[in-house]
Amino acid sequence: MSKRLIINCDDFGQSAPMNEAIMHLLEEGKVSSATIMAVAPGFEEAAAWSARRRKQNVGLHLTMTSEFDALRWSSLTGHPSLHDESGHQYKTVKEFEQGAQTGAVVKEINAQYELVKKSGITISHVDNHMGSLYGMETGRSLLPQTLWRISRWRLPSRFFRYIHAEDPLLGSLSNIERPVALASALADTFGVQIPDYLLSHPFGLQEGETYDSFKQSIIDKLYKLPDGVCETYIHPGMEDSWMLANIPHWEKRIWESRLPFDDDFTYAMRDAGVELTDYRYVQEHLKRPRVRSAFRLLKQLIR
């Protein structure tokens, strides 16, 4: 089997420095795709650029949380259960899972999709900011409702079929195998194509970490990449005085905007036999039979 990697830029539309970095990476073909935040302050700039350039690799970053103290946003629908006392989306996934009403979430998901579609973007795929719809904090998963909507839009989605044992986040979670099997079987039953693996790396700056050590950690992962289609995500940003002062771990975002242009990274991709791919490949080649998937889902449910 071949080794294919999707590199997705999350948080397109969050702010001007994020937009600048992601536009540059997309324009130079150094990443696979980006996913846009319909509720964030930089959305209009990102959407107008994507529509004008007729980009075919910009997806929807379903956003239900607003985590930064200095950069807050609210839902499109304005439902009170989607906001904290400040009138903005919740800062944490746990608060969202505990406070959001299911019907309000579904309406917000639809509203974000419709706004991105109306902006002129041909949406390539769908994913979720901070994993707020996965039920990772309290176990209250909204994946069934989300996958159903994505199936109606006939789009692929970021989830994953298998757990890479060496992944620092997913590989460390206990009792995750059955929820993942259920969710992937549900995606297959609905006809939503998903990658084989989702690979993470620490979002924030680690103690003693430098650009060189960060780069080497990513390169090491390329040589250990499992067969199949993997997705990893980055949050690139250009250096900006306000963001440096107000957004935690901003150094990491600058590094992530630099890494895809690094000759060492480019060489490692080629040397490790890793092919950069995108969600068009997922949609065309990772379809699963829906009837057979429904039986697999049933088996998981009655275990």
C-alpha positions as CSV (number, residue, x, y, z in Angstrom):
1,M,0.0,0.0,0.0
2,S,1.1,3.6,-0.5
3,K,1.6,6.2,2.1
4,R,-0.5,9.3,1.5
5,L,-0.6,12.4,3.7
6,I,-3.2,15.2,3.9
7,I,-1.8,18.4,5.5
8,N,-4.7,20.6,6.4
9,C,-4.5,24.2,7.6
10,D,-7.0,24.6,10.3
11,D,-8.5,28.0,11.4
12,F,-8.6,29.7,8.0
13,G,-10.4,33.0,8.6
14,Q,-9.4,33.3,12.3
15,S,-7.4,36.4,11.8
16,A,-5.3,38.4,9.3
17,P,-2.0,36.7,10.2
18,M,-3.5,33.3,9.9
19,N,-5.1,34.1,6.6
20,E,-1.8,35.5,5.2
21,A,0.1,32.3,6.1
22,I,-2.6,29.9,4.8
23,M,-3.1,31.8,1.5
24,H,0.6,31.6,0.9
25,L,0.8,27.9,1.6
26,L,-2.3,27.2,-0.6
27,E,-1.0,29.3,-3.4
28,E,2.4,27.6,-3.4
29,G,0.8,24.1,-3.2
30,K,2.7,23.3,0.0
31,V,-0.3,21.9,1.8
32,S,-3.3,19.8,0.8
33,S,-6.1,22.1,2.0
34,A,-7.5,24.5,4.5
35,T,-10.7,24.7,6.5
36,I,-12.5,28.0,7.0
37,M,-14.2,29.3,10.2
38,A,-17.5,30.9,9.2
39,V,-17.9,32.7,12.6
40,A,-14.4,34.2,13.0
41,P,-13.4,37.8,12.4
42,G,-11.2,37.0,9.3
43,F,-13.8,35.0,7.5
44,E,-14.8,37.5,4.9
45,E,-11.2,38.1,3.8
46,A,-10.5,34.3,3.6
47,A,-13.7,33.6,1.8
48,A,-13.4,36.3,-0.8
49,W,-9.8,35.2,-1.6
50,S,-10.8,31.6,-1.9
51,A,-13.8,32.4,-4.2
52,R,-11.8,34.8,-6.3
53,R,-9.0,32.3,-6.8
54,R,-11.5,29.5,-7.3
55,K,-9.8,27.2,-4.8
56,Q,-11.1,23.7,-4.8
57,N,-9.4,22.6,-1.6
58,V,-11.1,24.8,1.0
59,G,-13.3,23.0,3.5
60,L,-15.6,23.9,6.4
61,H,-14.2,24.1,9.9
62,L,-17.3,23.7,12.0
63,T,-16.7,26.1,14.9
64,M,-18.5,25.8,18.2
65,T,-15.9,27.2,20.6
66,S,-14.0,30.5,20.9
67,E,-10.9,29.7,23.0
68,F,-8.8,32.9,23.1
69,D,-9.2,35.7,25.7
70,A,-8.2,38.4,23.2
71,L,-10.1,37.1,20.1
72,R,-13.7,36.1,20.7
73,W,-16.6,35.3,18.3
74,S,-20.2,34.3,18.5
75,S,-22.4,31.8,16.7
76,L,-24.3,32.7,13.5
77,T,-27.7,31.7,14.8
78,G,-27.3,33.5,18.2
79,H,-29.0,30.7,20.2
80,P,-28.3,31.3,24.0
81,S,-27.3,27.7,24.7
82,L,-24.3,28.2,22.3
83,H,-22.8,31.0,24.3
84,D,-21.3,31.7,27.7
85,E,-22.2,34.7,29.9
86,S,-20.1,37.1,27.7
87,G,-22.3,36.3,24.6
88,H,-19.5,34.5,22.8
89,Q,-19.1,30.8,22.0
90,Y,-17.7,28.8,24.9
91,K,-14.0,28.8,25.6
92,T,-13.7,25.1,26.3
93,V,-15.1,21.9,24.7
94,K,-16.4,20.8,28.1
95,E,-18.5,23.9,28.5
96,F,-19.9,23.4,25.0
97,E,-20.8,19.8,25.6
98,Q,-22.5,20.6,28.9
99,G,-24.4,23.7,27.7
100,A,-25.3,23.4,24.1
101,Q,-28.8,22.2,23.1
102,T,-28.7,19.5,20.3
103,G,-31.2,21.3,18.1
104,A,-29.4,24.5,18.4
105,V,-26.1,22.9,17.4
106,V,-27.7,21.3,14.3
107,K,-29.1,24.7,13.2
108,E,-25.7,26.3,13.7
109,I,-24.0,23.6,11.7
110,N,-26.4,24.3,8.9
111,A,-25.9,28.0,9.1
112,Q,-22.1,27.8,8.9
113,Y,-22.4,25.5,5.9
114,E,-24.8,27.8,4.1
115,L,-22.7,30.9,4.8
116,V,-19.6,29.3,3.4
117,K,-21.5,28.0,0.3
118,K,-23.1,31.4,-0.2
119,S,-19.6,33.0,-0.2
120,G,-18.8,31.2,-3.5
121,I,-16.5,28.5,-2.1
122,T,-16.8,25.0,-3.5
123,I,-16.5,23.2,-0.2
124,S,-14.0,20.3,-0.4
125,H,-14.6,18.6,3.0
126,V,-15.7,19.2,6.6
127,D,-13.9,19.1,9.9
128,N,-14.4,20.4,13.5
129,H,-12.6,23.1,15.5
130,M,-11.1,21.6,18.7
131,G,-13.1,18.3,18.3
132,S,-16.0,19.9,20.1
133,L,-18.5,17.6,18.3
134,Y,-16.7,14.3,19.2
135,G,-17.7,14.0,22.9
136,M,-14.1,13.8,24.0
137,E,-14.7,15.7,27.3
138,T,-18.0,14.4,28.7
139,G,-18.9,11.6,26.3
140,R,-21.7,13.7,24.7
141,S,-21.0,13.1,21.1
142,L,-22.8,15.0,18.4
143,L,-21.1,13.0,15.6
144,P,-24.3,11.2,14.5
145,Q,-26.1,14.5,13.8
146,T,-22.9,16.0,12.2
147,L,-22.2,13.1,9.9
148,W,-25.8,13.0,8.8
149,R,-25.7,16.6,7.7
150,I,-22.3,16.0,6.0
151,S,-23.9,13.0,4.1
152,R,-26.6,15.3,2.9
153,W,-24.0,17.7,1.5
154,R,-22.2,14.8,-0.1
155,L,-18.8,15.7,1.3
156,P,-16.0,13.7,2.9
157,S,-15.0,14.5,6.5
158,R,-12.2,14.5,8.9
159,F,-12.6,11.5,11.2
160,F,-10.5,8.3,11.2
161,R,-10.9,4.6,10.8
162,Y,-7.9,3.4,12.8
163,I,-5.8,4.6,15.7
164,H,-2.1,5.0,15.1
165,A,-0.5,3.6,18.3
166,E,2.3,6.2,18.3
167,D,0.0,9.2,18.0
168,P,0.6,11.4,21.1
169,L,-3.1,12.2,21.6
170,L,-5.3,9.4,20.3
171,G,-2.8,6.7,21.1
172,S,-2.8,7.7,24.8
173,L,-6.6,7.6,25.2
174,S,-8.0,4.6,26.9
175,N,-11.2,2.8,25.8
176,I,-11.3,4.7,22.5
177,E,-11.4,1.7,20.1
178,R,-15.1,1.0,20.3
179,P,-16.2,4.7,19.9
180,V,-14.0,5.0,16.9
181,A,-15.3,1.8,15.4
182,L,-18.9,3.0,15.9
183,A,-18.2,6.4,14.4
184,S,-16.4,5.1,11.4
185,A,-19.0,2.5,10.7
186,L,-21.7,5.3,11.0
187,A,-19.8,7.5,8.6
188,D,-19.6,4.5,6.1
189,T,-23.3,3.8,6.5
190,F,-24.2,7.4,5.8
191,G,-21.8,7.4,2.8
192,V,-19.3,9.9,4.3
193,Q,-15.8,9.2,3.2
194,I,-13.1,9.5,5.9
195,P,-9.3,9.1,6.0
196,D,-7.7,6.0,7.5
197,Y,-5.8,7.8,10.3
198,L,-5.7,11.2,12.0
199,L,-2.3,12.2,13.3
200,S,-1.8,14.9,16.0
201,H,1.1,16.7,17.5
202,P,1.3,19.0,20.5
203,F,-0.6,22.3,19.8
204,G,1.4,24.4,22.2
205,L,5.0,25.1,22.6
206,Q,6.7,22.3,24.6
207,E,9.3,22.9,27.2
208,G,12.7,23.4,25.6
209,E,11.3,23.1,22.1
210,T,12.9,24.9,19.2
211,Y,12.1,25.1,15.6
212,D,14.8,22.5,14.8
213,S,13.5,20.0,17.4
214,F,9.9,20.6,16.2
215,K,10.9,20.0,12.6
216,Q,12.8,16.8,13.5
217,S,9.8,15.4,15.4
218,I,7.6,15.9,12.3
219,I,10.2,14.4,10.0
220,D,10.6,11.4,12.3
221,K,6.8,10.8,12.0
222,L,7.0,10.8,8.2
223,Y,9.3,7.7,8.3
224,K,6.9,6.0,10.7
225,L,3.7,6.9,8.8
226,P,1.3,3.9,8.5
227,D,0.1,2.7,5.1
228,G,-3.1,4.3,3.8
229,V,-4.3,7.9,3.9
230,C,-3.4,9.9,7.0
231,E,-4.4,13.5,7.8
232,T,-2.5,15.8,10.0
233,Y,-3.4,19.5,10.7
234,I,-1.3,22.6,11.3
235,H,-2.3,26.1,12.4
236,P,0.1,28.4,10.5
237,G,0.4,32.1,11.1
238,M,2.6,34.9,10.0
239,E,4.6,36.9,12.6
240,D,2.4,39.7,13.9
241,S,3.0,41.9,16.9
242,W,-0.6,41.8,18.2
243,M,-0.9,38.1,17.8
244,L,2.4,37.5,19.4
245,A,1.2,39.5,22.4
246,N,-2.3,38.0,22.6
247,I,-2.3,34.4,21.3
248,P,-0.7,31.7,23.4
249,H,2.1,29.6,21.8
250,W,2.2,31.9,18.7
251,E,5.7,30.8,18.0
252,K,4.4,27.3,17.1
253,R,2.2,28.8,14.5
254,I,5.1,30.7,12.9
255,W,7.0,27.4,12.8
256,E,4.1,25.6,11.2
257,S,4.0,28.2,8.4
258,R,7.7,27.8,7.8
259,L,7.9,24.0,7.9
260,P,6.2,23.1,4.5
261,F,8.8,25.3,2.8
262,D,11.7,23.8,4.5
263,D,14.0,21.8,2.2
264,D,14.6,19.2,4.9
265,F,10.9,18.5,5.2
266,T,10.5,18.3,1.4
267,Y,13.4,15.8,1.1
268,A,12.0,13.7,4.0
269,M,8.6,13.5,2.3
270,R,10.2,12.1,-0.9
271,D,12.8,9.9,0.9
272,A,10.1,8.3,3.2
273,G,7.9,7.6,0.2
274,V,5.0,9.9,1.4
275,E,2.7,11.4,-1.2
276,L,0.9,14.6,-0.5
277,T,-2.8,14.0,-1.2
278,D,-6.1,15.7,-0.6
279,Y,-9.8,15.1,0.1
280,R,-10.6,14.6,-3.5
281,Y,-8.6,11.4,-3.3
282,V,-10.5,10.4,-0.1
283,Q,-13.9,11.1,-1.8
284,E,-13.0,9.1,-4.9
285,H,-11.1,6.2,-3.5
286,L,-12.2,5.6,0.1
287,K,-15.8,4.8,-0.4
288,R,-17.2,1.9,1.6
289,P,-20.3,-0.2,0.7
290,R,-23.2,1.3,2.7
291,V,-25.2,-1.9,3.2
292,R,-22.2,-3.8,4.4
293,S,-21.3,-0.9,6.6
294,A,-24.7,-0.9,8.2
295,F,-24.3,-4.5,9.2
296,R,-20.9,-3.7,10.6
297,L,-22.4,-0.8,12.6
298,L,-25.1,-3.1,13.9
299,K,-22.5,-5.6,15.1
300,Q,-20.7,-2.9,17.0
301,L,-24.0,-1.7,18.6
302,I,-24.9,-5.1,19.9
303,R,-21.5,-6.0,21.3
